[in-house]
Structure formats: structure tokens, C-alpha cells
Amino acid sequence: MAAQEFDLVVEGEATLVTDPATVADLAARWAAEGWPARPDDTGLALTAEFSAPSAGPPPWHVYRLAPRTATALGTVDPGGATRWRF
């Protein structure tokens, strides 16, 4: 992830979300924020009229991340780095 003043890397274990209720809940949350995501016909992935070009075509699967570490690297003066372990 890139922010204005730092880049952020989060490392951990990603697992595929296979619960249709969770996929639907997250789709509704993202839709409320402006991305018109909705569950696809299987209920296990997302579809929408648009997404980031790098995402490729739908369906898009949802993953849960269990973070182990996060590192922030300053991109403006004075720079620097910070690492967190969870």
C-alpha cells in the first residue's frame, strides 16, 4: 500500500473466505463506500461493473489476512522505517 508519506507492507497468512454470508456482508460494506460490489452467482466471490485494472476480470475472491508483521517506510524527509510484530 502506498500512502502520501509512507509505503506499508503487511505480511501474514491469507486464507480464502468461503462463507457466503461473510462475502455478502463485505460486498455490502464496500458498496456503501462507493464500489458497487456484490456476490456473484456462486455467493463465494465478488463481481462488479468495475474494479482496479490490475485486478483482472471478475470473479474476485475475498481473503482474510492474519498479519504477522507490518513495515512502514517513510517516503518523505526525514525518512525512516518502523516494523511491528503481531
Secondary structure, 3 states (H helix, E strand, C coil): CECCCEEEEEEEEEEECCCHHHHHHHHHHHHHCCCCCEECCCCCCEECCCCCHHHCCCCECCEEEEEEEEEEEECCCCCCEEEEEC
